[in-house]
Amino acid sequence: MQAQIEKLAAWIEKSDKVVFFGGAGVSTESGIPDFRSESGLYNAKAKYGRSPEEIISRSFFIRDPETFYAYYKENLLYPGAKPNAAHLKLAELEAAGKLRAVVTQNIDGLHQLGGSKTVHELHGSVLRNFCMDCGAAYGLAYLLDPAHCTDKKGKAGSVPWCEKCGGMVKPDVVLYEEPLDGSVMNKAEAAIREADMLIVGGTSLVVYPAAGFLNYFKGERLVLINKSQTEYDRRAGLVIHEAIGEVLSAVSHASSS
């Protein structure tokens, strides 16, 4: 892998408009399970009797918010997670003027916590929540506080309610059956189009429309870093089948040696 690391470091050195496109594999090293891994959240199907895709869909959220939130809080929220080597390296590259933007499919907010400033969150963020009636904004702590999960009739449950108007609070994440945010999509597309180097990490590139963003890249330095193969491997000039944090840490070591 050393030769690949050296090539990656050399490409970064030559580039001025690097963009990183990442998926779930970026966060697994922070202890957040991959939604689609065999040992990941699909195991919850036995407990809830439904597929995760159904539970975290827009229609199910409206129909049965209590079950939605029970599943959501148990399986999608990791408030104790910390940024890992990948998050920190990307923030370092941005501070050095190399990295122009992070485009992420993750909803955990770890890129910002790690120090990244320009982050386009295609699927939203668990850190933002809003009242569906009055639009009041709430952080993750509000969502997790049982005191805010008692409805107008005094019944306690999993659903958070707005302290201002009593409306139901919804996470600012893109559920199944919901479109991606147009503004975020446009910014992500523009960043990738203008990039002279695109690093894709921790994603199997099977989720659309997000995976289709790679088609906007017109540069010559396309790097794919993922533990398993992807259908885009043949298009990349550099492919590394290793953990993203391990690879970026090695790049840091190589560039300083």
C-alpha positions as CSV (number, residue, x, y, z in Angstrom):
1,M,0.0,0.0,0.0
2,Q,3.0,2.3,0.5
3,A,3.3,3.1,-3.2
4,Q,-0.4,4.0,-3.3
5,I,-0.1,6.2,-0.3
6,E,2.9,8.0,-1.9
7,K,0.9,8.5,-5.1
8,L,-2.1,9.9,-3.2
9,A,0.2,12.3,-1.3
10,A,1.8,13.5,-4.5
11,W,-1.6,14.1,-6.1
12,I,-2.8,16.1,-3.2
13,E,0.4,18.2,-3.3
14,K,-0.2,18.9,-7.0
15,S,-3.8,19.9,-6.5
16,D,-5.4,23.1,-5.4
17,K,-9.1,22.2,-5.5
18,V,-9.5,18.9,-3.7
19,V,-13.0,17.8,-2.9
20,F,-13.8,14.8,-0.7
21,F,-17.0,12.7,-1.2
22,G,-17.7,10.4,1.7
23,G,-20.1,7.8,3.0
24,A,-20.8,5.6,6.0
25,G,-17.3,4.1,6.0
26,V,-15.9,7.4,7.2
27,S,-17.9,7.2,10.4
28,T,-17.5,3.5,11.2
29,E,-14.1,4.2,12.7
30,S,-15.9,6.5,15.1
31,G,-18.1,3.6,16.3
32,I,-21.1,4.4,14.1
33,P,-22.3,1.2,12.3
34,D,-22.7,1.1,8.6
35,F,-26.4,1.1,7.8
36,R,-26.0,-1.4,5.0
37,S,-23.4,-3.7,6.6
38,E,-24.4,-7.3,7.3
39,S,-23.8,-6.7,11.0
40,G,-25.3,-3.2,10.9
41,L,-28.8,-1.9,11.4
42,Y,-30.6,-4.4,9.3
43,N,-30.4,-6.7,12.4
44,A,-33.1,-4.5,13.9
45,K,-35.7,-5.9,11.5
46,A,-36.3,-8.8,13.8
47,K,-37.1,-6.5,16.7
48,Y,-39.5,-4.2,14.8
49,G,-40.9,-6.6,12.2
50,R,-40.3,-4.1,9.5
51,S,-37.4,-3.1,7.2
52,P,-35.3,-0.2,8.2
53,E,-36.2,1.5,4.9
54,E,-39.9,1.4,5.8
55,I,-39.4,2.6,9.3
56,I,-37.3,5.7,8.3
57,S,-39.5,6.6,5.4
58,R,-41.6,9.8,5.3
59,S,-44.9,7.9,5.2
60,F,-44.1,5.7,8.1
61,F,-42.9,8.7,10.1
62,I,-46.2,10.4,9.6
63,R,-48.2,7.3,10.2
64,D,-46.4,5.9,13.3
65,P,-44.0,8.5,14.7
66,E,-43.7,6.6,18.0
67,T,-42.1,3.6,16.4
68,F,-40.1,5.7,14.1
69,Y,-38.5,7.6,17.0
70,A,-38.0,4.4,19.0
71,Y,-36.0,3.0,16.1
72,Y,-34.3,6.3,15.2
73,K,-33.0,7.0,18.7
74,E,-31.8,3.5,19.2
75,N,-30.1,3.0,15.9
76,L,-29.2,6.3,14.3
77,L,-28.1,8.5,17.1
78,Y,-24.6,8.3,18.6
79,P,-24.1,11.5,20.6
80,G,-20.9,10.2,22.1
81,A,-19.2,9.6,18.8
82,K,-16.0,11.6,18.2
83,P,-14.2,12.5,14.9
84,N,-11.6,10.0,13.8
85,A,-8.4,10.3,11.8
86,A,-10.2,10.8,8.5
87,H,-12.3,13.7,9.8
88,L,-9.3,15.4,11.3
89,K,-7.1,15.0,8.3
90,L,-9.7,16.4,6.0
91,A,-10.1,19.4,8.3
92,E,-6.3,19.8,8.2
93,L,-6.3,19.8,4.4
94,E,-9.0,22.4,4.3
95,A,-7.0,24.6,6.7
96,A,-4.0,24.2,4.5
97,G,-5.9,25.5,1.5
98,K,-6.0,22.2,-0.3
99,L,-9.5,20.9,0.3
100,R,-12.3,23.1,-1.0
101,A,-15.3,21.1,0.3
102,V,-16.6,17.9,1.9
103,V,-19.6,16.3,0.3
104,T,-21.0,13.7,2.7
105,Q,-23.9,11.2,2.8
106,N,-23.5,10.9,6.6
107,I,-25.9,12.6,9.0
108,D,-23.7,12.6,12.2
109,G,-22.1,16.0,12.0
110,L,-18.6,14.6,12.7
111,H,-17.0,16.5,9.8
112,Q,-17.9,19.8,11.4
113,L,-17.0,18.5,14.9
114,G,-13.6,17.6,13.5
115,G,-13.0,21.1,12.2
116,S,-14.2,21.1,8.6
117,K,-15.9,24.4,7.6
118,T,-17.4,23.7,4.1
119,V,-19.5,20.6,4.4
120,H,-22.4,19.8,2.1
121,E,-24.6,17.2,3.9
122,L,-26.7,15.5,1.2
123,H,-28.9,13.6,3.7
124,G,-29.1,16.3,6.4
125,S,-28.0,16.1,10.0
126,V,-29.2,14.6,13.2
127,L,-27.9,17.6,15.0
128,R,-30.7,19.8,13.5
129,N,-34.4,19.3,14.2
130,F,-37.4,21.5,13.7
131,C,-41.1,21.8,14.6
132,M,-43.3,20.8,11.8
133,D,-45.9,23.4,12.8
134,C,-44.0,26.5,13.7
135,G,-40.5,25.8,12.4
136,A,-38.8,26.3,15.7
137,A,-35.2,24.8,15.6
138,Y,-33.9,22.3,18.2
139,G,-30.6,20.6,18.8
140,L,-29.9,16.9,19.4
141,A,-30.0,17.3,23.2
142,Y,-33.6,18.5,23.0
143,L,-34.6,15.4,21.1
144,L,-33.0,13.1,23.6
145,D,-34.5,14.8,26.7
146,P,-37.5,12.7,28.0
147,A,-39.0,15.9,29.4
148,H,-39.8,17.0,25.8
149,C,-41.4,13.7,24.8
150,T,-44.7,14.1,26.6
151,D,-47.6,15.0,24.3
152,K,-50.5,17.4,24.9
153,K,-52.5,14.7,26.7
154,G,-49.6,14.1,29.1
155,K,-48.6,10.8,27.6
156,A,-44.9,10.1,27.7
157,G,-43.2,8.4,24.7
158,S,-40.4,8.7,22.2
159,V,-41.7,11.5,20.1
160,P,-40.3,15.0,20.9
161,W,-42.8,17.9,20.9
162,C,-42.2,21.6,20.4
163,E,-42.1,23.6,23.6
164,K,-43.4,26.7,21.8
165,C,-46.5,25.4,20.0
166,G,-46.8,21.7,20.9
167,G,-46.2,20.5,17.3
168,M,-44.2,17.4,16.5
169,V,-40.5,17.8,16.0
170,K,-38.8,16.2,13.0
171,P,-35.1,15.5,12.4
172,D,-33.6,17.5,9.6
173,V,-32.6,14.3,7.8
174,V,-33.7,13.1,4.4
175,L,-36.0,10.2,4.9
176,Y,-36.9,7.6,2.3
177,E,-39.5,9.1,-0.1
178,E,-38.1,12.6,0.5
179,P,-36.0,14.5,-2.1
180,L,-32.6,15.8,-1.4
181,D,-32.4,19.5,-0.6
182,G,-32.0,21.4,-3.9
183,S,-29.7,24.0,-2.5
184,V,-27.3,21.5,-1.0
185,M,-27.3,19.5,-4.2
186,N,-26.4,22.5,-6.2
187,K,-23.5,23.4,-3.9
188,A,-22.2,19.8,-3.9
189,E,-22.5,19.6,-7.7
190,A,-20.6,22.9,-8.2
191,A,-17.8,21.9,-5.8
192,I,-17.3,18.6,-7.6
193,R,-17.4,20.2,-11.1
194,E,-14.8,22.7,-10.1
195,A,-12.5,20.2,-8.4
196,D,-9.1,19.2,-9.8
197,M,-9.0,16.2,-7.6
198,L,-11.8,14.1,-6.1
199,I,-11.2,11.7,-3.2
200,V,-14.1,9.3,-2.7
201,G,-13.9,7.5,0.6
202,G,-15.9,5.0,2.8
203,T,-18.7,4.5,0.3
204,S,-19.8,1.6,-1.9
205,L,-21.5,4.1,-4.2
206,V,-24.8,2.3,-4.4
207,V,-27.1,5.0,-3.0
208,Y,-28.6,7.3,-5.6
209,P,-28.9,10.1,-6.4
210,A,-25.9,10.8,-4.2
211,A,-23.6,8.3,-6.0
212,G,-24.4,9.9,-9.3
213,F,-22.5,13.1,-8.2
214,L,-19.3,11.5,-9.3
215,N,-20.4,12.0,-12.9
216,Y,-20.0,15.8,-12.4
217,F,-16.2,15.4,-11.8
218,K,-14.3,16.4,-14.9
219,G,-10.7,16.3,-13.5
220,E,-8.1,13.6,-14.0
221,R,-7.3,12.8,-10.4
222,L,-10.1,10.5,-9.1
223,V,-9.2,8.5,-6.0
224,L,-11.4,5.7,-4.6
225,I,-10.7,4.6,-1.0
226,N,-13.0,1.9,0.2
227,K,-12.6,-1.5,1.9
228,S,-14.6,-3.3,-0.8
229,Q,-14.7,-2.9,-4.6
230,T,-17.2,-0.5,-6.2
231,E,-18.6,-0.2,-9.7
232,Y,-16.6,3.0,-10.2
233,D,-13.2,1.4,-9.5
234,R,-12.4,1.1,-13.1
235,R,-12.8,4.8,-13.7
236,A,-10.4,5.9,-11.0
237,G,-6.7,6.6,-11.4
238,L,-6.0,5.4,-7.9
239,V,-7.9,2.7,-6.0
240,I,-7.1,1.8,-2.4
241,H,-9.1,-1.0,-0.7
242,E,-8.3,0.0,2.9
243,A,-10.0,1.9,5.8
244,I,-10.3,5.6,5.0
245,G,-8.8,6.7,8.4
246,E,-5.9,4.4,8.0
247,V,-5.1,5.7,4.5
248,L,-5.4,9.4,5.3
249,S,-3.3,9.0,8.4
250,A,-0.6,7.4,6.3
251,V,-0.7,10.3,3.9
252,S,-0.1,12.7,6.7
253,H,2.9,10.7,7.8
254,A,4.2,10.4,4.2
255,S,3.9,14.1,3.5
256,S,5.8,15.1,6.6
257,S,8.6,12.6,6.2
